[in-house]
Amino acid sequence: MNRKLQFIITLLSLCLVGVLLLGAVNKSTSSPEETYRHIGVFTEVLSKIKSEYVEEPDMKNVTLGALNGLLESLDPYASYLSADQFKQWQKTKAEAKGWTGLILAKRYGYIAIVDSVPGSPADKAGLSTGDMIETMAGVNTRDMPLAYAEMMLLGEPGTNIELGVLRFRNPEPSKMALVRAPIQWPGVSSKMLPDSIGLVQVPTLEANRSADVASAVQALERQGAKKLILDLRNCATGAPEEGVALANLFVESGRLGYSVGQKVARQDYEAVAAKAITKLPLTVATNRGTAGAAEIAAAALYDARRAELVGERTYGDAAVRKPVVMDDGAAVILSVAKFHNANGKAIQDQGVMPSVPVADLEPAELNDDDPAAPKKEETPKSTEDLILKKAVEISMKGLSAAETQAAQLMRDTAKKAETRQDSTLGPLNIPTPK
């Protein structure tokens, strides 16, 4: 299937979703007949493609492309797996002992990197948020189900997988082989900074790391810490409940957030006073690699006015996912419930905005692989950690008058946007073909 047809299918999928969602918003009690009418239009378009397109298309690929486009436009973490793929996915998830350490999502039909686990093979290879995977094991990732791509990264330790990667600020794809390693989750680290500021760095919330954070905070207090910085940058793994547990360490009362879905009953997460361990002033650092459980914690701490957030908007991934098995044994893996902050905003939709925006360091440009190519003059790049520097400044002095005003304006704007979301739907974003 050529690129033009691929784009047409993706566009049709996005339009179908837009029509269905707009119908749901404008006519919340629309009849099944109305829904089936929209689907009938889509079916008719597929029929016209089959009969009128310049060449006979492979309708299996067309249908799969449409399904993937449909799912991606709803949920960048959703996947459709055939019956055989689903069996393979289940087996690999249960038996694999090795992993590359990449956390993935879908963007514009391709596999995107949310982040890489610190210390993992992917991290050591320099792969980070914003990089795109063009090929995996020689297979183009265009329209590849996300769950299948995640499965390909798993396997026996010592085996490798070849990736074609489009890196940030470098349009030319590069080839690399990642060797799968035993799955190991990095630990929590902490240290005392000048002016009695305790720093706690949380690279993951897997393996009950919220309990490790509690131990680190208590140790810092014994060392004389008077203020704390919680560094959640590049923390993209962990169960959503761990994010709630992390926030509860610093919040004594009030709602920390809730989860709800169309067929999943709402569950409210309330702070438990007995689980709070400190009242020290807190600043939280985030970046575009902060995702999932860490986002839930950041949103809860910010909404409770327990901490200022410094850094970048988080990635946007906080949901409960499960496979929904179909009659033929195929499965759709999708979000069945989303986590919301205490004010009702779905974290997965827009991420968490910091109260004090600071851009993280940009990745250095890659060297040209052609040794004969002229080399650009290298400009010394700053290695200063701007986000941490700002977090320390806020811990010491608090927000400036301008920053306080900007933070309040952002809170007010967010509340108005959340109110509007109850009655309107934003514009449908359709990628422009290149």
C-alpha positions in Angstrom: 0.0 0.0 0.0 1.6 3.3 -1.1 1.9 6.4 1.1 -1.0 8.2 -0.5 -3.4 5.4 0.2 -2.0 5.1 3.7 -2.8 8.7 4.3 -6.3 8.4 2.9 -7.1 5.5 5.2 -5.6 7.3 8.3 -7.6 10.5 7.3 -10.8 8.5 6.9 -10.3 6.8 10.3 -9.7 10.2 12.0 -12.8 11.7 10.3 -14.9 8.7 11.3 -13.9 9.1 14.9 -14.5 12.8 14.8 -18.0 12.3 13.3 -18.9 9.7 16.0 -17.5 11.8 18.8 -19.3 14.9 17.6 -22.5 13.0 17.4 -22.0 11.8 20.9 -21.5 15.3 22.2 -24.2 17.0 20.2 -26.7 14.1 20.7 -25.8 12.4 23.9 -29.0 10.3 23.5 -28.5 9.5 19.8 -30.0 6.3 18.6 -28.1 3.2 17.5 -29.5 3.9 14.0 -27.6 7.2 13.9 -24.4 5.5 14.9 -24.8 2.8 12.3 -25.5 5.4 9.6 -22.1 6.9 10.2 -20.4 3.5 10.1 -22.3 2.8 6.9 -20.7 5.9 5.3 -17.3 4.6 6.3 -18.1 1.2 4.8 -19.2 2.7 1.6 -16.0 4.7 1.3 -14.0 1.5 1.7 -16.1 -0.1 -1.0 -15.3 2.8 -3.4 -11.6 2.5 -2.7 -11.8 -1.2 -3.6 -13.7 -0.6 -6.8 -12.3 2.8 -8.0 -8.8 3.2 -6.7 -6.1 3.3 -9.4 -4.9 -0.2 -8.6 -6.4 -3.1 -6.8 -5.6 -2.6 -3.1 -4.9 -5.3 -0.5 -8.2 -4.9 1.5 -6.7 -6.8 4.4 -4.0 -4.2 4.8 -6.5 -1.4 4.1 -8.8 -2.7 6.9 -5.9 -3.1 9.3 -4.7 0.4 8.5 -8.1 1.8 9.1 -8.5 0.0 12.4 -5.1 1.2 13.6 -5.9 4.8 12.5 -9.2 4.6 14.3 -7.6 3.4 17.5 -4.7 5.8 17.5 -7.0 8.8 17.0 -8.9 7.7 20.1 -6.0 6.5 22.3 -2.3 6.6 21.4 -1.8 3.5 23.5 -4.5 1.3 21.9 -3.8 -1.7 19.7 -5.6 -4.2 17.6 -4.0 -7.7 17.6 -5.2 -10.6 15.4 -5.9 -13.9 17.1 -2.4 -15.2 16.4 -0.7 -12.0 17.5 -2.7 -11.9 20.7 -1.7 -15.4 21.6 1.9 -14.5 20.9 1.6 -11.3 22.9 0.2 -13.2 26.0 2.9 -15.8 25.8 5.8 -13.3 25.4 4.4 -11.1 28.3 4.3 -14.1 30.6 7.7 -15.7 29.7 10.1 -12.9 28.6 12.9 -12.2 31.0 14.7 -9.6 28.9 13.8 -6.1 27.7 15.3 -3.1 26.0 13.9 -0.6 28.5 11.9 1.5 26.0 8.4 2.9 26.9 6.4 3.4 23.7 3.3 5.2 22.4 1.9 5.9 18.9 2.3 9.3 17.1 1.2 10.0 13.5 1.0 6.3 12.8 4.5 5.5 13.9 6.0 4.2 17.1 7.2 7.0 19.4 9.4 6.8 22.4 7.9 8.1 25.7 11.1 7.5 27.5 13.8 4.9 28.3 14.3 3.4 31.7 17.4 4.8 33.3 20.3 2.3 33.1 18.5 0.2 30.5 20.1 -0.7 27.1 17.9 1.9 25.5 19.0 4.6 27.9 22.7 3.7 27.3 22.1 4.0 23.6 20.8 7.6 24.1 17.2 7.0 23.1 14.8 9.5 24.8 11.5 11.3 24.7 10.6 12.5 21.2 12.6 10.0 19.2 10.7 7.9 16.7 11.2 4.3 15.7 10.9 3.9 11.9 11.6 0.2 11.7 11.9 -2.7 14.1 13.7 -5.9 13.0 13.5 -4.6 9.5 9.7 -4.1 9.6 8.3 -0.6 9.1 6.4 0.6 12.1 3.8 2.5 10.1 0.5 1.1 11.3 2.2 -1.5 13.5 0.1 -2.2 16.6 1.7 -0.6 19.6 1.3 -3.8 21.7 3.0 -5.8 19.0 5.9 -3.3 19.0 6.2 -3.6 22.8 6.2 -7.3 22.5 9.1 -7.2 20.0 11.3 -5.4 22.6 10.9 -8.4 25.0 12.8 -11.6 24.8 15.7 -13.6 26.2 18.5 -11.6 27.8 21.5 -11.4 25.4 19.4 -11.4 22.3 19.2 -8.2 20.2 16.8 -6.3 18.0 17.7 -3.9 15.3 15.9 -0.5 15.2 15.8 2.3 12.7 15.5 5.5 14.7 14.6 9.1 13.8 16.2 11.1 16.6 15.2 14.5 17.8 16.7 17.3 15.6 18.2 14.9 13.2 15.9 13.9 10.2 18.2 11.1 8.9 17.3 7.7 10.4 20.1 5.8 12.1 20.4 2.0 12.6 21.2 0.5 15.9 21.0 -2.9 17.7 19.8 -3.0 21.3 20.7 -6.1 23.3 18.0 -7.2 25.6 19.0 -7.3 29.3 17.3 -8.6 32.5 14.6 -6.3 33.7 15.9 -4.3 36.5 14.2 -1.2 38.0 16.6 1.6 39.1 16.4 2.7 42.8 15.4 6.0 44.4 18.4 8.2 45.1 18.7 11.2 47.5 21.2 13.8 48.7 21.5 17.0 50.6 21.9 20.2 48.6 23.1 23.5 50.1 20.7 25.6 52.2 19.2 22.4 53.9 17.4 21.3 50.7 16.8 17.6 50.4 16.7 16.2 46.8 14.9 12.9 46.1 15.2 11.5 42.5 12.6 9.0 41.4 13.5 7.3 38.1 10.6 4.8 38.3 7.6 3.9 40.4 7.8 0.2 39.7 8.6 -2.2 42.5 7.0 -0.3 45.4 9.3 2.7 44.9 6.9 5.0 46.8 7.9 3.2 50.0 11.6 3.9 49.1 10.7 7.6 48.6 9.3 7.6 52.1 12.5 6.2 53.5 14.6 8.7 51.6 12.5 11.6 52.8 12.7 10.5 56.4 16.5 10.0 56.1 16.9 13.6 54.7 14.9 15.0 57.5 17.2 13.3 60.0 20.1 15.0 58.2 18.6 18.4 58.7 16.6 19.0 55.5 14.2 21.9 55.8 12.8 21.8 52.3 12.4 19.1 49.7 12.7 18.7 45.9 11.0 15.7 44.4 12.5 15.0 40.9 10.1 13.1 38.8 11.8 13.7 35.4 12.0 10.7 33.1 9.9 8.7 35.5 7.5 6.9 33.1 6.9 3.5 34.7 4.8 2.2 37.6 1.3 1.3 38.5 -1.2 4.2 38.7 -1.8 3.4 42.4 1.9 4.0 43.1 1.4 7.6 41.9 -1.5 8.0 44.4 0.7 6.5 47.2 3.5 8.8 46.4 1.3 11.9 46.6 -0.2 10.7 49.9 3.3 10.8 51.5 3.0 14.6 51.3 -0.8 15.3 51.5 -2.8 14.6 54.7 -6.3 15.1 53.5 -8.5 15.7 50.4 -9.0 14.1 47.1 -5.9 13.1 45.2 -7.7 12.2 42.0 -10.1 9.6 40.6 -10.4 7.1 37.8 -13.5 6.4 35.7 -14.5 4.8 32.5 -17.6 4.0 30.4 -17.9 0.6 32.0 -15.6 1.1 34.9 -17.1 2.6 38.1 -15.6 5.8 39.4 -13.0 5.2 42.1 -12.0 8.2 44.2 -8.6 8.3 45.8 -8.6 10.2 49.1 -5.5 11.1 51.1 -5.1 9.1 54.3 -3.6 11.2 57.1 -1.7 8.2 58.6 0.2 7.7 55.4 1.5 11.3 55.2 5.1 11.5 56.5 6.2 15.1 56.2 5.0 18.7 56.1 8.2 20.2 54.7 7.8 22.7 51.8 8.0 20.8 48.5 8.9 21.5 44.9 8.4 19.0 42.1 10.4 18.7 38.9 8.8 17.3 35.8 9.7 17.1 32.1 8.3 15.6 28.9 9.5 12.1 30.0 7.3 12.2 33.1 4.4 9.8 32.5 1.8 7.6 34.1 2.0 7.2 37.9 4.4 10.1 38.2 1.9 12.4 36.4 -0.8 11.3 38.8 1.4 12.2 41.8 2.5 15.6 40.2 -1.1 16.5 39.4 -2.3 15.6 42.9 0.4 17.6 44.7 -0.2 20.6 42.5 -4.0 20.6 42.8 -3.7 20.2 46.6 -1.4 23.3 46.6 1.2 21.1 48.3 3.9 21.8 45.7 4.9 24.0 42.9 5.7 22.2 39.6 8.8 23.2 37.8 9.9 22.1 34.3 8.0 20.9 31.3 4.6 19.6 30.6 4.4 15.9 31.3 3.9 13.3 28.5 0.2 12.5 29.1 -0.4 8.9 30.0 -2.5 7.9 32.9 -5.1 5.2 32.3 -6.2 1.6 33.1 -5.7 -0.6 30.0 -6.9 -4.2 29.3 -7.3 -6.5 26.3 -10.9 -6.8 25.1 -11.2 -10.2 23.4 -13.3 -10.5 20.2 -15.3 -13.4 18.9 -12.6 -14.6 16.6 -9.9 -14.5 19.2 -8.5 -11.2 18.2 -8.2 -8.5 20.8 -8.4 -4.7 21.2 -6.1 -3.4 23.9 -7.3 0.0 25.0 -7.9 2.3 27.9 -11.0 1.3 29.8 -10.6 4.1 32.4 -8.7 7.3 32.7 -7.2 9.0 35.7 -8.3 12.5 36.4 -6.9 15.1 38.8 -9.1 16.4 41.7 -10.6 19.1 39.4 -11.8 16.5 36.9 -9.1 16.9 34.1 -8.1 13.7 32.4 -4.3 13.6 32.7 -3.9 11.5 29.5 -5.6 14.1 27.4 -3.2 17.0 28.0 -0.6 16.0 30.5 0.2 18.1 33.6 1.4 21.7 33.1 4.0 23.0 35.4 3.3 26.2 37.4 6.8 27.4 36.4 7.7 26.3 32.9 11.4 25.7 32.3 12.8 23.9 29.2 14.9 20.8 29.8 18.3 20.6 28.0 17.9 19.8 24.3 19.6 16.6 23.1 22.9 17.2 21.4 22.9 16.9 17.6 24.3 13.7 16.3 27.6 13.7 14.3 27.3 13.0 10.6 28.0 9.4 9.9 29.8 10.3 6.6 33.5 10.8 7.6 34.1 12.7 4.3 31.4 15.2 5.1 32.6 18.6 6.4 32.2 19.0 10.1 30.3 21.8 11.7 32.1 23.9 14.2 31.2 22.6 17.6 29.7 25.2 20.0 30.1 24.4 23.6 26.8 23.3 25.1 25.7 24.2 28.6 25.6 21.2 30.9 23.7 23.2 33.6 20.6 21.6 34.9 18.2 24.5 34.4 15.1 22.7 35.8 16.9 21.7 39.0 18.5 25.1 39.3 15.0 26.7 39.1 13.6 24.2 41.6 16.4 25.1 44.1 15.7 28.8 43.6 12.0 28.4 44.3 12.7 26.2 47.3 14.9 29.0 48.7 12.9 32.1 47.8 9.5 31.0 46.7 7.7 32.2 43.5 8.3 35.8 42.4 5.3 38.1 42.1 5.2 37.6 38.3 5.5 33.8 38.7 2.7 33.8 41.3 0.5 35.8 38.9 1.3 33.5 36.0 0.7 30.3 38.0 -2.7 31.6 39.2 -3.7 32.6 35.7 -2.8 29.1 34.5 -5.0 27.6 37.3 -7.9 29.8 36.3 -7.5 29.0 32.6 -7.3 25.3 33.3 -10.6 25.4 35.4 -12.4 27.3 32.6 -11.1 24.8 30.0 -12.3 21.9 32.2 -15.7 23.5 32.4 -15.9 23.9 28.6 -14.9 20.3 28.1 -18.2 19.2 29.7 -20.2 20.7 26.9 -18.0 21.0 23.8 -15.4 19.0 21.9 -12.2 20.5 20.7 -11.2 20.6 17.0 -10.2 17.3 15.4 -6.4 17.3 14.8 -5.6 15.7 11.5 -1.9 15.3 10.5 -0.9 17.0 7.3 0.7 14.7 4.7 4.3 15.4 3.8 
